[in-house]
Amino acid sequence: MAYQVAPLAQLIEQFERLPGIGHKTAQRLAYYVLDMPKEQAAAFAKAIEEAHEKIHYCKICCNLTDQELCPVCRNEARDKSIICVVEDPRDVFALERTQEFQATYHVLHGAISPLAGIGPDQLCIKELLARVNQSGVQEVIMATNPTVEGEATAMYLSRLLKPLGVKVTRLAYGIPVGGDLEYADEVTLSRAIEGRSEM
């Protein structure tokens, strides 16, 4: 009979459900949590519960927020005529770190993927169309990931948005800073050549 403590096994099992966490890492995390002082462990559990209870979608852009509107939508200084469409709330954080983009976002919460059973109805597309129809939007930037699903989603949205008289653009792709040309694939190189800009 294998040595097993049921509550510890359940904790390990829960950690294994997290993306990128294997059995060994789940074990380390479980033992780490067990070694925490009781107050710290309770605060950890409470933070998870509060996140689930208080965080929801912004009523305008579908980003995560704990208020009615997210900080970007509440900011009057933002250019509301431009919307950058992303797949995931993490993409908003990545773009915000650049401190270059001063317009607004729209979070789809995924990409069209027939193999995974994700169609347009599972994404926050109707909210995007409602924004474009009612708020004087002039440009929508497609910032979906450069994957098959991301490209399909961008093309689908582009077909829906162009008849509404809005300019639809796509993020430029190319060689990453610090990358070597010899290691870049053909698609990346061709995108880099197409998206070149004047110096």
Secondary structure, DSSP 8 states (H G I E B T S, - for coil): -----HHHHHHHHHHHTSTT--HHHHHHHHHHHHHS-HHHHHHHHHHHHHHHHH-EE-TTT--EESSSS-HHHH-TTSEEEEEEEESSHHHHHHHHHTT---EEEEE-SS--BGGGTB-GGGTTHHHHHHHHHHTT--EEEE---SSHHHHHHHHHHHHHHGGGT-EEEE------TT--GGGS-HHHHHHHHHT----
